[in-house]
Amino acid sequence: MRYLSLGSVPKKRHIAHRTAPDQGHKGEGIFYEEVVSTHGFGRAYSIVYHRRPPTRVRHVEPAGAWPVERAAEGPLRHHHLKTVNLSAKGDPITGRVPFLTNADVTLWRCRPADAQAELFRNALADEIVFVHKGRGRLLTHFGSLPFRPFDYVVIPRCTTYRFEFDPEAQPDLLVIEAAGLVGFPARYLNPDGQFRLGAPFCERDLHGPDDLVTIEREDDVPVVIKDGSRLTRYVLANHPFDAVGWDGCVYPFTFNADDFEPITGTVHQPPPIHQTFEAAGGFVVCTFAPRLLDTHPEAIKVPYAHSNVESDEVLYYVRGNFGSRRGVEIGSFTLHPHGIPHGPHPGTIVASKDVARTDELAVMVDTFRPLYLTKQAAELDDPKYPYSWLE
């Protein structure tokens, strides 16, 4: 990520950031530095300056568990999970329903019915929250981050946050929980860390917090922390959003799927051209955005059949009509696993012959280890889907 600075920071790192007398600061007359780092201290980091030490904990208690239960394993086959009618329940955290999982990633759907009850912090995973519907802001100690439909909201691990949604529409979310650090494809970046000319998006398309939210409140504030399946409630002695400033390269940000600039050719291009994010060692995220189709006069404009040799492919359908699929709905998942071929449904090749453009929008997650259905996913699985390629 690019370097950002918001609010008040001192001239150098690790020196006293002194308070002004008229700020009414209690304590040692300095703001308290917190280093938020990745890979120990070897990679990207940010430095946050708090009014009070971020370590002031009054009480720690168990807050339950959040196990992701795998469904009984059946035969290797394709799956179609219809989630469009998922019931609204819980809040943006407690309302999450897991559908697909492995050691590297869990895919959740969430249609929150209530406002977020408690601050939340994921200690072991980065999160990519795709906003299918809804708009509002993500509040963190880095400030306020506005979001809108079709935004990817990328939340680094150990970020304490609260989602606030505008009341205009029922929020609908896809949550990608990543065990590995989420970043951008290395091939999109030049040796200086800048997006290359020709990459399908650039720094101008990424949006960090735009307004510092400094909450000066000496009060008990609970934060629910998730590490794996374990939940712990930390009761802090003051509100953690008490930062007066920060700078660095670790912070939540948004990228809107409609800002993706598709790469096209005279003939069909392979899925890596759609890649948007990658999680260290585990999976990639791709954006299938509206685009011009292939221009060769004999081009077949839907994807060729493909045998997944070393990855499982998930598509989440967001908007439009997916030209290579019949019967899928907006809000559906399809899982095409390793070891067996998948491709366009019968009739879609002919139907695409005179089509110049596609209006589809979908999010794809390709994993390098097998994915497993959860018990909730098994209840929504279409058992006829593996046979949908018959004439």
N, C-alpha and C positions, 0 to 999 in steps of 0.2 A: 504494500500500500504506500501511497505517497505520504509525505510528511504534512501534518496539520498541527496548528496551534490555536487554542481557544482560551480566552480569559487571560488571567495574570500569571506569568511565570517569571522566575528570576533570571538574571543575566547568564548564569552558568548552572549546570547540573550540580546537585549535591551541596549547594551552599545554602545558607539561611535565607529563606524567603520571608522577610520580616513584615509584620502587620503594621498598619498605620494606627496611631493612637485613637483616631476617631472611629475605627472599625469595631471598637468594643470587644476585642478578642480576649478571651479568658485563657490563661495558661502561660506559655513560655514566650509569647510575643512573636511566634513564627507560624507559618503554615506548614503542614506536615506532608512530607514527600512520600509517595507510594510509587514504586517502580512496577509496572505491569509488563512482564517479559515473556518471551517464547523461547523454547529450546534452552532452558536454563537462563543464561544471560548471553547466549550466542547469536540470537537472531533478532527479529523486530521487537521493539519495546515502545512503551509510552511512559511518561512520568506525570503523575497527577498530584496536585497540591490541595490538601484538605484543610478545613478549619479545625478539625479535631483528628486525633490519630484514628486511622481506619481499623484499629485492632481492639477497640473498646467493646467487649462482649460481656453482657450481664448474665446470660443464661444460654446453655446449649442443651437441646433435647432431641430425642428421636422424633422423626416426623413421618414414620411409616416406610413403606417400600413401594417401588414402582416396577415390578417385574414385567418383562416382555415375554409372554408365554407362546412358544411355538406350537403350531398345529401339528397333529399327528402326520408323520411323513408318508405321503402317498407316492404314486409313480411320478417319474420325471415327465412333466408336460407343461404346456402353455396355460396361463391363467388370465382371466379377465375379472377384475374386482370393481363392482359398481358401487361407488361411494357417494353419488350425487344426492341421495336421500338420507345421508347420515344425519342422525338427530342432533340438534343443537343441545349442548349440555356443558356444564362446568364453565371455566374461564379460559383465557388463552394458554394456561398451563395445565390445569386439572382436566380440561376437556379434550386433551390429546388422546387419540386412539391409534395404537401401533398397527401397521399392516404388513410390513416387510422388514426383515432384520438379518444381520450377520454381525461378526465381530467388528466390522468397520463402520457400519451405518445402520440406522433405524429410520424408516420412513413412517411418519405419523400424519394423520388428518385431524383437523380441529375445526369445529364450528361452535365457537364459544357463545353461550347464552348470557353470561354475566361478565361484569368488569373483573379485572384481575384482582384477586383478594390480597395477595401478599407479594412482596418483592421476591424475585427468583434469580438463581445463579446456577449455571451448569458448570461444575468443577472439572469435568473430564471430557467435555465435547464442545467443539464449535457447533453453532446452529446456523442453518440457512432456512429462513422462514419465507416461503413464497406466498405472497398475498394474492390469492385468487380473487377475493372480493373484500372490500372494506378499505378504509383509509383512516389515518390517525397519526400517532407519533409514538416512538419508542423512547422512554425516559431512562437514562443511565447516568452514572457519575461523569460521563463524557459530555452530557448535555441532552438536548432534545433532537431526535432524528425523525423528521416527517416521512411518512410512507403513503403510497397510493396503490391502486390495483395494478397487478403484474410486476410489482417490485420484489426482487430478492432482498431480504433484510438479513445481512450477514452479521452474526453476533459472536465475537470471539469468546472462547471459554473464560470463565471467571469474571464475566461482566455481569454485574447486578442490574436487573432491568425490570421495567413494568411496561406492558403494552396498554395504550389508551386508544380506543377506537371512537371515531365519530359515530353518532347514532343513526346515520342516514341509511345504512345497509347492514344486513346480517354478515358478519365477517366469516370468511371461508379460507382456511390456511392449509398449506402443505408444509410440514416441518421435516427437514433433513438434518438428523443428528449425526455428526461426524466425529469418529474417534481420532482421526488424523487432522492436522492443521489444514484449514481451508485456504487455498491460494489460487493464483491464476496459472494457466499453462505456461511453462517456461518458454515455449516457442513464440509466445506473443510478446515477449519482453526482449529488449536489446541488452547488451552487456552493461549498460548504465542504469538498468532497472526501469526504463521508460517503455511504454507500450510502443511496439514497432508500428511504423506506417504500414497499413495493410492488415493489421489485426482487426477483428470484427467489433471492437469497442476500444475506448481509450479513457484517460483520466477524466475527461470532461463528463463522462457518463456515470462516474462514481460520485456519490454524495455522502459526506460525513455529517456529523451533528452540526446544526447551524445556530444553536442558541444554548449557552450555558445555563443550566438550571441549578442554582445554589440554594439548597433548603437548609436554613439555619434552625434546627429543631433539636433541643435536648429532650429526648423522649425515648421510650422503649420502642424499637422498630424491628419486627421479625423479618428475617430473610430465610426462605427455604432454599437449601443447597442440595443439588442432585449430583451424586457421584456414582455412576453406574445405576444400579437399581435402588440404592440406598438414598433416603431423604433425611436431612437433618435441618432442624430449625435453630438458627442462630438469632438470639435477641440482642440487638445492638443497643448501646447506650445513647446513640444519636442517629439521626437520619444519615445514611451513607452518601446521599447526593449533596454533600456539603463542599464540593470542590469549587475553588475559586479560579482554577485554570489548569491546563494540561497541554502537553505537546508530545508528538511522537508519531509512530506508524502502526500502532495497534489501537483500533477503535471500531465500533459498529458502523456499517455503511449500507447504502442501498444501491442497487443497479436495476433498472427497469428493463424487462424483457423486450419491450417495444423499442429500446435503444440499441438492441443487438443488430448488427449490420451483416446480413447473410452473405456468404460467399457462394457464388453460383458459377456454372460452367456450361459448355456446350452439351455435355452429357452429365449424368447423375454423379454427384460428389458424395464421398463417404461420410458417415456421421461425425468423425472428428472435426470437420469444418464447423460444426455447431457447438463445439466445446466452449464452456463459459468458466467453470471452476474445476479444480481438482483437489482432492483431499489426499494428503501424503500417504502413498502406498495402497489406498483402499478403493477409491472410486472416482469417477468424473461426473460432472453435471453438464448437460448440453441444453441449449435453447433452440427449439425448432420454431423459428419466427416466420412471419409472412415473407414471401420472397418470390422473385421471378423464377420460373422453372426452366429446364434445360432448353437450349435453343437449336441444337442440331436437328435437322429435318427428320431424322430417323430415331431421335432420342426416345427412350422409354422413361417416362417422367415420374414414375413411382420407384421406390427402392427395389433393387434386385434381391432375390432370395439370398439369405445369409445363414450359414451355420455358425452359431456362437461357439468358438473354440475355447476361449478362456475367460468369458465374462457373461454375467447375467444382465439383461437389458430390461429396464423398467421405463415405461412411458406414462406420464400423467397428462391427461387431455384437458386443456384449459379453455380453448376458444376455437370456433370455426369447424370446418368439416375436414377430417383427416383423410386425405385422398387414397391412402393405401389400405384403409381398414373399413370394414362394414360392421355395423352393430355396436361400435363403441360410443360412449356418451361423454359429454363434458363432465368432468369429475371422476372419470374412470381411470383405473390403473390397468395396464397390461404388463405381464411379466413373461418374457421370452428367455428361458434359461439356457445355460450352457448345454452343448452336446446335441441339440436338435435344431433343424433349420426353421426359419420363419421368413416371411416375405409378404408381398402384396396379396390381398384377397382376390379371388377370381372376379373378373370383370373390371377391376380397377385399372388395369393396364390400358385396355381399350378406352375406358371412360376418360382417361387423362390425356389422350392423344392430342386433342385440340385445346387443352387448357394451358394458358400462358402464365398463370400466377396461382399461388396457393395462399389462402388466408388463414391457415392453421397456426395455432400457437400451442406448444406442448413443452413440457419439461421432461428431459430424459436423464436417468441415473444409470450409469453402467458400472457394475461392481466387478472386481477381479477375484472375488470369492463367492461361492453360491449364496443366494438369498433364500430365506425361509419364510413361509407364510406364518402369520400369527393366528391365534384362535379367532380373533375378530375378523381377520381377512378370510378365513375359511368359510365363515358364515355368509359372505357376500360373493363367493366365487361362482362363476358361471361354468357348470360342468360341461356344457356343449362347446365351449370356445375352442378346444383343441381340434374339433372336427369342422370348424368354420371355413377351412380352405378347400373343402370338397365342392365340386361344381354344383 
